[in-house]
Amino acid sequence: MLKKTIINVYNTALSLGAFYLGGSMISGKGIFAAFPPEWAGDLPFDSWMAMAIVGMIVFGLGNAVVAIRGFMQYDRQIFFSTLFMGALLFIATIGATLSVGEWYLASVQLLIASIGQLLLGLGAFILRMKWAGVME
């Protein structure tokens, strides 16, 4: 039960973080005042607004659905859903970094968050299999 709670809290934190970052991008203030023109040809986005909307839908709503589903019912799917969302964030972070050709502080933070989500999902899945007697 503790592993499920930890996973759900982590998914909730990632969801809130995605909405906060998306809101910051949409506001267009501070570091999000101007979209770097050199990124326009490398990324599938040409503005902070488009990137924010996709990020909030995919990672904000995605992690929120996983967390809400996990808090409301006990389901093995929470581990697979957490693994899927972690893999999606990992692939998106690596893909964007390779497209831009540089590592940024935000890229490193997202990479760490995705690895954390992958490890939580995988660890909980392995513990569940071990307790079920499948692994010895």
C-alpha positions as CSV (number, residue, x, y, z in Angstrom):
1,M,0.0,0.0,0.0
2,L,2.9,2.3,0.8
3,K,4.5,1.9,-2.7
4,K,1.1,2.7,-4.3
5,T,0.8,5.9,-2.2
6,I,4.4,7.0,-3.0
7,I,3.8,6.4,-6.7
8,N,0.5,8.3,-6.7
9,V,2.0,11.3,-4.8
10,Y,4.9,11.3,-7.3
11,N,2.5,11.2,-10.3
12,T,0.5,14.0,-8.7
13,A,3.7,16.1,-8.2
14,L,4.7,15.6,-11.8
15,S,1.2,16.5,-13.0
16,L,1.2,19.7,-10.9
17,G,4.7,20.5,-12.2
18,A,3.6,20.1,-15.8
19,F,0.6,22.4,-15.3
20,Y,2.8,25.0,-13.4
21,L,5.4,24.9,-16.1
22,G,2.8,25.1,-18.9
23,G,1.2,28.0,-17.2
24,S,4.5,29.8,-17.0
25,M,5.1,29.2,-20.7
26,I,1.7,30.5,-21.6
27,S,2.2,33.6,-19.5
28,G,5.3,34.5,-21.7
29,K,7.1,36.1,-18.8
30,G,10.7,35.7,-17.6
31,I,12.7,33.0,-19.4
32,F,9.6,32.3,-21.6
33,A,9.4,35.8,-22.9
34,A,10.8,34.9,-26.4
35,F,11.0,31.5,-28.1
36,P,14.6,30.9,-29.3
37,P,14.5,31.3,-33.1
38,E,17.2,28.7,-33.5
39,W,14.9,26.0,-32.0
40,A,12.1,26.7,-34.5
41,G,13.6,24.4,-37.2
42,D,14.8,21.7,-34.8
43,L,11.7,21.2,-32.7
44,P,8.1,20.4,-33.8
45,F,7.0,23.6,-32.0
46,D,7.5,27.2,-33.0
47,S,6.3,28.9,-29.8
48,W,6.1,28.4,-26.1
49,M,2.3,28.3,-26.3
50,A,2.2,25.1,-28.5
51,M,4.8,23.4,-26.3
52,A,2.9,24.3,-23.2
53,I,-0.4,23.0,-24.4
54,V,1.0,19.7,-25.5
55,G,3.0,19.4,-22.3
56,M,0.0,20.1,-20.1
57,I,-2.2,17.7,-22.0
58,V,0.2,14.8,-22.3
59,F,2.1,15.1,-19.0
60,G,-0.2,17.1,-16.9
61,L,-3.4,15.3,-17.7
62,G,-1.7,12.0,-18.2
63,N,-0.1,11.9,-14.8
64,A,-3.2,13.3,-13.2
65,V,-5.3,10.5,-14.6
66,V,-2.8,7.9,-13.4
67,A,-2.7,9.5,-10.0
68,I,-6.4,9.8,-9.6
69,R,-7.0,6.3,-10.8
70,G,-4.4,5.1,-8.3
71,F,-5.9,6.9,-5.4
72,M,-9.4,5.8,-6.2
73,Q,-8.9,2.1,-6.7
74,Y,-6.2,-0.6,-6.1
75,D,-5.1,-1.7,-9.5
76,R,-2.0,-3.3,-10.9
77,Q,-2.3,-1.1,-13.9
78,I,-1.0,1.8,-11.9
79,F,2.5,0.3,-12.1
80,F,2.3,-0.1,-15.9
81,S,0.8,3.4,-16.3
82,T,3.6,4.9,-14.2
83,L,6.2,3.0,-16.3
84,F,4.5,4.3,-19.5
85,M,4.4,7.9,-18.4
86,G,8.0,7.7,-17.2
87,A,9.1,6.2,-20.5
88,L,7.2,8.8,-22.4
89,L,8.9,11.6,-20.4
90,F,12.3,10.0,-20.8
91,I,11.8,9.7,-24.6
92,A,10.5,13.2,-24.9
93,T,13.4,14.6,-22.9
94,I,16.1,12.7,-24.8
95,G,14.4,13.5,-28.2
96,A,14.2,17.2,-27.5
97,T,17.8,17.3,-26.2
98,L,19.0,15.5,-29.4
99,S,17.0,17.8,-31.6
100,V,18.3,20.9,-30.0
101,G,21.8,19.5,-29.6
102,E,22.4,20.9,-26.1
103,W,21.7,19.9,-22.5
104,Y,19.9,22.6,-20.4
105,L,19.2,22.6,-16.7
106,A,15.5,21.9,-17.4
107,S,16.5,18.9,-19.6
108,V,18.5,17.4,-16.8
109,Q,15.7,18.0,-14.3
110,L,13.2,16.3,-16.6
111,L,15.6,13.4,-17.2
112,I,16.0,12.9,-13.4
113,A,12.2,13.1,-13.0
114,S,11.6,10.5,-15.7
115,I,14.2,8.2,-14.3
116,G,12.6,8.5,-10.9
117,Q,9.2,7.7,-12.3
118,L,10.6,4.7,-14.2
119,L,12.4,3.4,-11.1
120,L,9.3,3.8,-9.0
121,G,7.1,2.0,-11.4
122,L,9.6,-0.8,-12.1
123,G,10.5,-1.2,-8.5
124,A,6.9,-1.5,-7.4
125,F,6.2,-3.9,-10.2
126,I,9.1,-6.1,-9.2
127,L,8.1,-6.0,-5.5
128,R,4.6,-7.0,-6.5
129,M,5.9,-9.9,-8.6
130,K,8.2,-11.0,-5.8
131,W,5.4,-10.9,-3.2
132,A,3.1,-12.8,-5.5
133,G,5.7,-15.6,-5.7
134,V,6.5,-15.2,-9.4
135,M,10.1,-14.2,-8.8
136,E,12.4,-15.9,-6.3
